[in-house]
Amino acid sequence: MTKNSLIKNILLIEDNPSHQDLMRVAFEENSILHNLHIASNGTEALIFLRYLPPYADELRPDLIFLDLDLPGMRGHEILEIIKQDITLKIIPVVVFTSSSKTKDIIQSYSLKANCYLQKPFELEDFLTIVPKTLNFWLDLANFPERHVW
């Protein structure tokens, strides 16, 4: 991380505990300074993003990783809500899912996903793709300062 050394706030919306653990490992293996918050479903994610209790003191995420296959509210529903909300839509959303279906990719971009990545099956690939994604979105892409939004 070169552009900004501030600790990054990441929201992972993922219900699978093993994928949650893989994300933690990917961050730790690559010495990424971060606060990782994990929401296991869409309702929890929206409560977090809207600063409702118990998340009233949390910081707005710099980046969201969103799985599509979630219990209850599906990933596309969450994405649509985020991208229609004037206070949330600027947050980059990376759809990070196991689906390679064309319809899921098209729907994600139609709903204004910033990126669509298929989760790799191999651990080494997983540990490579996460830091590359973070490097792009948190170091290379330009966004307004946190306090502006």
Contact map, one row per residue, 1 for C-alpha under 8 A:
11111000000000000000000000000001000000000000000000000000000000000000000000000000000000000000000000000000000000000000000000000000000000100110000000000
11111000000000000000000000000000000000000000000000000000000000000000000000000000000000000000000000000000000000000000000000000000000000000010000000000
11111000000000000000000000000000000000000000000000000000000000000000000000000000000000000000000000000000000000000000000000000000000000000011000000000
11111100000000000000000000000000000000000000000000000000000000000000000000000000000000000000000000000000000000000000000000000000000000000010000000000
11111110000000000000000000000000000000000000000000000000000000000000000000000000000000000000000000000000000000000000000000000000000000000000000000000
00011111000000000000000000000000100000000000000000000000000000000000000000000000000000000000000000000000000000000000000000000000000000000000000000000
00001111100000000000000000000000111000000000000000000000000000000000000000000000000000000000000000000000000000000000000000000000000000000000000000000
00000111110000000000000000000000111000000000000000000000000011000000000000000000000000000000000000000000000000000000000000000000000000000100000000000
00000011111000000000000000000000011110000000000000000000001111100000000000000000000000000000000000000000000000000000000000000000000000000000000000000
00000001111100000000000000000000011110000000000000000000000011111000000000000000000000000000000000000000000000000000000000000000000000000000000000000
00000000111110000000000000000000000111100000000000000000000010111000000000000000000000000000000000000000000000000000000000000000000000000000000000000
00000000011111000001000000000000000111100000000000000000000000011100000000000000000000000000000000000000000000000000000000000000000000000000000000000
00000000001111100000000000000000000001111100100000000000000000011110000000000000000000000000000000000000000000000000000000000000000000000000000000000
00000000000111111011000000000000000001111000000000000000000000000110010000000000000000000000000000000000000000000000000000000000000000000000000000000
00000000000011111001000000000000000000111000000000000000000000000000011000000000000000000000000000000000000000000000000000000000000000000000000000000
00000000000001111111000000000000000000010000000000000000000000000000000000000000000000000000000000000000000000000000000000000000000000000000000000000
00000000000001111111100000000000000000000000000000000000000000000000000000000000000000000000000000000000000000000000000000000000000000000000000000000
00000000000000011111110000000000000000000000000000000000000000000000000000000000000000000000000000000000000000000000000000000000000000000000000000000
00000000000001011111111000000000000000000000000000000000000000000000000000000000000000000000000000000000000000000000000000000000000000000000000000000
00000000000101111111111100000000000001000000000000000000000000000000000000000000000000000000000000000000000000000000000000000000000000000000000000000
00000000000000001111111110000000000000000000000000000000000000000000000000000000000000000000000000000000000000000000000000000000000000000000000000000
00000000000000000111111111000000000000000000000000000000000000000000000000000000000000000000000000000000000000000000000000000110000000000000000000000
00000000000000000011111111100000000000000000000000000000000000000000000000000000000000000000000000000000000000000000000000000000010000000000000000000
00000000000000000001111111110000000100000000000000000000000000000000000000000000000000000000000000000000000000000000000000000000000000000000000000000
00000000000000000000111111111000000000000000000000000000000000000000000000000000000000000000000000000000000000000000000000000010000000000000000000000
00000000000000000000011111111100000000000000000000000000000000000000000000000000000000000000000000000000000000000000000000000111011000000000000000000
00000000000000000000001111111111110000000000000000000000000000000000000000000000000000000000000000000000000000000000000000000000011000000000000000000
00000000000000000000000111111111000000000000000000000000000000000000000000000000000000000000000000000000000000000000000000000000000000000000000000000
00000000000000000000000011111111000000000000000000000000000000000000000000000000000000000000000000000000000000000000000000000010000000000000000000000
00000000000000000000000001111111000000000000000000000000000000000000000000000000000000000000000000000000000000000000000000000000001000000000000000000
00000000000000000000000000111111100000000000000000000000000000000000000000000000000000000000000000000000000000000000000000000000000000000000000000000
10000000000000000000000000111111110000000000000000000000000000000000000000000000000000000000000000000000000000000000000000000000001000000000000000000
00000111000000000000000000100011111000000000000000000000000000000000000000000000000000000000000000000000000000000000000000000000000000000000000000000
00000011110000000000000000100001111100000000000000000000000000000000000000000000000000000000000000000000000000000000000000000000000000000000000000000
00000011110000000000000000000000111110000000000000000000000000000000000000000000000000000000000000000000000000000000000000000000000000000000000000000
00000000111100000000000100000000011111000000000000000000000000000000000000000000000000000000000000000000000000000000000000000000000000000000000000000
00000000111100000000000000000000001111100000000000000000000000000000000000000000000000000000000000000000000000000000000000000000000000000000000000000
00000000001111000001000000000000000111110000000000000000000000000000000000000000000000000000000000000000000000000000000000000000000000000000000000000
00000000001111100000000000000000000011111101100100000000000000000000000000000000000000000000000000000000000000000000000000000000000000000000000000000
00000000000011110000000000000000000001111101100000000000000000000000010000000000000000000000000000000000000000000000000000000000000000000000000000000
00000000000011100000000000000000000000111111100000000000000000000000011110000000000000000000000000000000000000000000000000000000000000000000000000000
00000000000010000000000000000000000000111111110000000000000000000000011111100100000000000000000000000000000000000000000000000000000000000000000000000
00000000000000000000000000000000000000001111111000000000000000000000000010000000000000000000000000000000000000000000000000000000000000000000000000000
00000000000000000000000000000000000000111111111100000000000000000000000000000000000000000000000000000000000000000000000000000000000000000000000000000
00000000000010000000000000000000000000111111111110000000000000000000000000000000000000000000000000000000000000000000000000000000000000000000000000000
00000000000000000000000000000000000000000111111111000000000000000000000000000100000000000000000000000000000000000000000000000000000000000000000000000
00000000000000000000000000000000000000000011111111111010000000000000000000000000000000000000000000000000000000000000000000000000000000000000000000000
00000000000000000000000000000000000000100001111111110111010000000000000000000000000000000000000000000000000000000000000000000000000000000000000000000
00000000000000000000000000000000000000000000111111110000000110000000000000000000000000010000000000000000000000000000000000000000000000000000000000000
00000000000000000000000000000000000000000000011111110000000000000000000000000000000000000000000000000000000000000000000000000000000000000000000000000
00000000000000000000000000000000000000000000001111111111110000000000000000000000000000000000000000000000000000000000000000000000000000000000000000000
00000000000000000000000000000000000000000000001111111111000000000000000000000000000000000000000000000000000000000000000000000000000000000000000000000
00000000000000000000000000000000000000000000001000111111000000000000000000000000000000000000000000000000000000000000000000000000000000000000000000000
00000000000000000000000000000000000000000000000100111111000000000000000000000000000000000000000000000000000000000000000000000000000000000000000000000
00000000000000000000000000000000000000000000001100111111110000000000000000000000000000000000000000000000000000000000000000000000000000000000000000000
00000000000000000000000000000000000000000000000100111111110000000000000000000000000000000000000000000000000000000000000000000000000000000000000000000
00000000000000000000000000000000000000000000000000100011111000000000000000000000000000000000000000000000000000000000000000000000000000000000000000000
00000000000000000000000000000000000000000000000100100011111100000000000000000000000000000000000000000000000000000000000000000000000000000000000000000
00000000100000000000000000000000000000000000000000000000111110000000000000000000000000000000000000000000000000000000000000000000000000000000000000000
00000000100000000000000000000000000000000000000010000000011111000000000000000000000000000000000000000000000000000000000000000000000000000000000000000
00000001111000000000000000000000000000000000000010000000001111110000000000000000000000000010000000000000000000000000000000000000000000000000000000000
00000001110000000000000000000000000000000000000000000000000111110000000000000000000000000011000000000000000000000000000000000000000000000100000001000
00000000111000000000000000000000000000000000000000000000000011111000000000000000000000000011110000000000000000000000000000000000000000001100000000000
00000000011110000000000000000000000000000000000000000000000011111100000000000000000000000011110000000000000000000000000000000000000000000000000000000
00000000011110000000000000000000000000000000000000000000000000111110000000000000000000000000111100000000000000000000000000000000000000000000000000000
00000000000111000000000000000000000000000000000000000000000000011111000000100000000000000000111110000000000000000000000000000000000000000000000000000
00000000000011000000000000000000000000000000000000000000000000001111110000100000000000000000001110000000000000000000000000000000000000000000000000000
00000000000000000000000000000000000000000000000000000000000000000111110001110000000000000000001110100000000000000000000000000000000000000000000000000
00000000000000000000000000000000000000000000000000000000000000000011111001100000000000000000000010000000000000000000000000000000000000000000000000000
00000000000001100000000000000000000000011100000000000000000000000011111111100000000000000000000000000000000000000000000000000000000000000000000000000
00000000000000100000000000000000000000001100000000000000000000000000111111000000000000000000000000000000000000000000000000000000000000000000000000000
00000000000000000000000000000000000000001100000000000000000000000000011111000000000000000000000000000000000000000000000000000000000000000000000000000
00000000000000000000000000000000000000001110000000000000000000000000011111101100000000000000000000000000000000000000000000000000000000000000000000000
00000000000000000000000000000000000000000100000000000000000000000001111111111100000000000000000000000000000000000000000000000000000000000000000000000
00000000000000000000000000000000000000000100000000000000000000000111110011111110000000000000000000000000000000000000000000000000000000000000000000000
00000000000000000000000000000000000000000000000000000000000000000001000001111111000000000000000000000000001100100000000000000000000000000000000000000
00000000000000000000000000000000000000000000000000000000000000000000000011111111100000000000000000000000000000000000000000000000000000000000000000000
00000000000000000000000000000000000000000100010000000000000000000000000011111111110000000000000000000000000000000000000000000000000000000000000000000
00000000000000000000000000000000000000000000000000000000000000000000000000111111111000000000100000000000000100111000000000000000000000000000000000000
00000000000000000000000000000000000000000000000000000000000000000000000000011111111100000000000000000000000000110000000000000000000000000000000000000
00000000000000000000000000000000000000000000000000000000000000000000000000001111111110000000000000000000000000000000000000000000000000000000000000000
00000000000000000000000000000000000000000000000000000000000000000000000000000111111110011000000000000000000000000000000000000000000000000000000000000
00000000000000000000000000000000000000000000000000000000000000000000000000000011111111011100000000000000000000110000000000000000000000000000000000000
00000000000000000000000000000000000000000000000000000000000000000000000000000001111111011000000000000000000000000000000000000000000000000000000000000
00000000000000000000000000000000000000000000000000000000000000000000000000000000111111111000000000000000000000000000000000000000000000000000000000000
00000000000000000000000000000000000000000000000000000000000000000000000000000000001111111100000000000000000000000000000000000000000000000000000000000
00000000000000000000000000000000000000000000000000000000000000000000000000000000000011111100000000000000000000000000000000000000000000000000000000001
00000000000000000000000000000000000000000000000010000000000000000000000000000000011111111110000000000000000000000000000000000000000000000000000000000
00000000000000000000000000000000000000000000000000000000000000000000000000000000011111111111000000000000000000000000000000000000000000000000000000000
00000000000000000000000000000000000000000000000000000000000000000000000000000000001001111111000000000000000000000000000000000000000000000000000000001
00000000000000000000000000000000000000000000000000000000000011110000000000000000000000011111100000000000000000000000000000000000000000000000000000000
00000000000000000000000000000000000000000000000000000000000001110000000000000000000000001111110000000000000000001100000000000000000000001000000000000
00000000000000000000000000000000000000000000000000000000000000111100000000000010000000000011111000000000000000001110000000000000000000000000000000000
00000000000000000000000000000000000000000000000000000000000000111100000000000000000000000001111100000000000000001111100000000000000000000000000000000
00000000000000000000000000000000000000000000000000000000000000001111000000000000000000000000111110000000000100001111100000000000000000000000000000000
00000000000000000000000000000000000000000000000000000000000000001111000000000000000000000000011111000000000000000001111000000000000000000000000000000
00000000000000000000000000000000000000000000000000000000000000000111100000000000000000000000001111100000000000000001111000000000000000000000000000000
00000000000000000000000000000000000000000000000000000000000000000000000000000000000000000000000111110000000000000000011100000000000000000000000000000
00000000000000000000000000000000000000000000000000000000000000000001000000000000000000000000000011111001000000000000010000000000000000000000000000000
00000000000000000000000000000000000000000000000000000000000000000000000000000000000000000000000001111101100000000000010000000000000000000000000000000
00000000000000000000000000000000000000000000000000000000000000000000000000000000000000000000000000111111100000000000000000000000000000000000000000000
00000000000000000000000000000000000000000000000000000000000000000000000000000000000000000000000000011111110000000000000000000000000000000000000000000
00000000000000000000000000000000000000000000000000000000000000000000000000000000000000000000000000001111111000000000000000000000000000000000000000000
00000000000000000000000000000000000000000000000000000000000000000000000000000000000000000000000000111111111100000000000000000000000000000000000000000
00000000000000000000000000000000000000000000000000000000000000000000000000000000000000000000000000011111111110000001000000000000000000000000000000000
00000000000000000000000000000000000000000000000000000000000000000000000000000000000000000000000000000111111111000000000000000000000000000000000000000
00000000000000000000000000000000000000000000000000000000000000000000000000010000000000000000000000000011111111100000000000000000000000000000000000000
00000000000000000000000000000000000000000000000000000000000000000000000000010010000000000000001000000001111111111001000000000000000000000000000000000
00000000000000000000000000000000000000000000000000000000000000000000000000000000000000000000000000000000111111111111000000000000000000000000000000000
00000000000000000000000000000000000000000000000000000000000000000000000000000000000000000000000000000000011111111000000000000000000000000000000000000
00000000000000000000000000000000000000000000000000000000000000000000000000010011001000000000000000000000001111111000000000000000000000000000000000000
00000000000000000000000000000000000000000000000000000000000000000000000000000011001000000000000000000000000111111100000000000000000000000000000000000
00000000000000000000000000000000000000000000000000000000000000000000000000000010000000000001111000000000000111111111000000000000000000000000000000000
00000000000000000000000000000000000000000000000000000000000000000000000000000000000000000001111000000000000010011111000000000000000000000000000000000
00000000000000000000000000000000000000000000000000000000000000000000000000000000000000000000111000000000000010001111100000000000000000000000000000000
00000000000000000000000000000000000000000000000000000000000000000000000000000000000000000000011110000000100110001111110000000000000000000000000000000
00000000000000000000000000000000000000000000000000000000000000000000000000000000000000000000011110000000000000000011111000000000000000000000000000000
00000000000000000000000000000000000000000000000000000000000000000000000000000000000000000000000111110000000000000001111100000000000000000000000000000
00000000000000000000000000000000000000000000000000000000000000000000000000000000000000000000000111000000000000000000111110000100000000000000000000000
00000000000000000000000000000000000000000000000000000000000000000000000000000000000000000000000001000000000000000000011111101100000000000000000000000
00000000000000000000000000000000000000000000000000000000000000000000000000000000000000000000000000000000000000000000001111101100000000000000000000000
00000000000000000000000000000000000000000000000000000000000000000000000000000000000000000000000000000000000000000000000111111100000000000000000000000
00000000000000000000000000000000000000000000000000000000000000000000000000000000000000000000000000000000000000000000000111111110000000000000000000000
00000000000000000000000000000000000000000000000000000000000000000000000000000000000000000000000000000000000000000000000001111111000000000000000000000
00000000000000000000000000000000000000000000000000000000000000000000000000000000000000000000000000000000000000000000000111111111100000000000000000000
00000000000000000000010001000000000000000000000000000000000000000000000000000000000000000000000000000000000000000000001111111111110000000000000000000
00000000000000000000010011001000000000000000000000000000000000000000000000000000000000000000000000000000000000000000000000111111111000000000000000000
00000000000000000000000001000000000000000000000000000000000000000000000000000000000000000000000000000000000000000000000000011111111100000000000000000
00000000000000000000000000000000000000000000000000000000000000000000000000000000000000000000000000000000000000000000000000001111111110000000000000000
00000000000000000000001001100000000000000000000000000000000000000000000000000000000000000000000000000000000000000000000000000111111111000000000000000
00000000000000000000000001100101000000000000000000000000000000000000000000000000000000000000000000000000000000000000000000000011111111100000000000000
00000000000000000000000000000000000000000000000000000000000000000000000000000000000000000000000000000000000000000000000000000001111111110000000000000
00000000000000000000000000000000000000000000000000000000000000000000000000000000000000000000000000000000000000000000000000000000111111111000000000000
00000000000000000000000000000000000000000000000000000000000000000000000000000000000000000000000000000000000000000000000000000000011111111110000000000
10000000000000000000000000000000000000000000000000000000000000000000000000000000000000000000000000000000000000000000000000000000001111111111000000000
00000000000000000000000000000000000000000000000000000000000000000000000000000000000000000000000000000000000000000000000000000000000111111111100000000
00000000000000000000000000000000000000000000000000000000000000100000000000000000000000000001000000000000000000000000000000000000000011111111100000000
10000001000000000000000000000000000000000000000000000000000001100000000000000000000000000000000000000000000000000000000000000000000001111111100000000
11110000000000000000000000000000000000000000000000000000000000000000000000000000000000000000000000000000000000000000000000000000000001111111110000000
00100000000000000000000000000000000000000000000000000000000000000000000000000000000000000000000000000000000000000000000000000000000000111111110000000
00000000000000000000000000000000000000000000000000000000000000000000000000000000000000000000000000000000000000000000000000000000000000011111111000000
00000000000000000000000000000000000000000000000000000000000000000000000000000000000000000000000000000000000000000000000000000000000000000011111100000
00000000000000000000000000000000000000000000000000000000000000000000000000000000000000000000000000000000000000000000000000000000000000000000111110000
00000000000000000000000000000000000000000000000000000000000000000000000000000000000000000000000000000000000000000000000000000000000000000000011111011
00000000000000000000000000000000000000000000000000000000000000000000000000000000000000000000000000000000000000000000000000000000000000000000001111111
00000000000000000000000000000000000000000000000000000000000001000000000000000000000000000000000000000000000000000000000000000000000000000000000111111
00000000000000000000000000000000000000000000000000000000000000000000000000000000000000000000000000000000000000000000000000000000000000000000000011111
00000000000000000000000000000000000000000000000000000000000000000000000000000000000000000000000000000000000000000000000000000000000000000000000111111
00000000000000000000000000000000000000000000000000000000000000000000000000000000000000100100000000000000000000000000000000000000000000000000000111111
